[in-house]
Amino acid sequence: MKLNYRDKMILIVVFVLLIIVAGFMLFVKPAIDECSQASSDLESAKVQLSELEDQVDKDKNLAAEIQTLYTSTSQVAANFYDYQVAYKATDKVRELFNVDDVKIKNSNMTISSYGSTVLSPFAYESTATATDFDTKVDEYNNASTVDSSAADANADENAADTNAAAPQTIGYYSLNIQFKSSLSGFKNFADNLTTNNEKSMVIENVSIENVNESEISGSMTLNMYVLKKLADPSAS
């Protein structure tokens, strides 16, 4: 069968169109899809970069903030004993017993294993009385010196104090001690617990069994509250 010129041209055009369509499907369309995916990935990366830049900007003072928090935490921790092994804790008690104006003799001392307890804030309520006139004077002074912004600031501060004064879990040792001492020596020991640089040892309870002019004897329980110190971030 012989093809005329017209049929040959139609076959050539169809063949060329098939090649174009095949080339589009095999090369051009995958390239377009790949370009579209790359564009989408680029936009996503730009969003992530913007978020990271915002986070970096927020954290630019992070080191200083951490150091400030460490300093304030260390000031609180300075009022407590550092974590220590049990025999070091008993050595500290014996050291306080051997102060010149105390001289407490302990015939038996046992210490609990390291544990934890919850410390609750102590709320002081004044028992002082005020007359109606005093109350009205205070109300007048407050009304004339405290504006609304200061009142709001005080309210925020009080709320912060309330949050800061929530019960806290802290480590401690409990020591049970049989002792003998003079009455004045025991009083001095109790006074020293309130004035000593290390203020986190308290007398939980005491029982005096024998009292005479020169000596008292009995038992007491001491609680030594312990706060583990944090590592200094500036040292790392």
Disulfide bonds with the S-S distance in Angstrom:
none
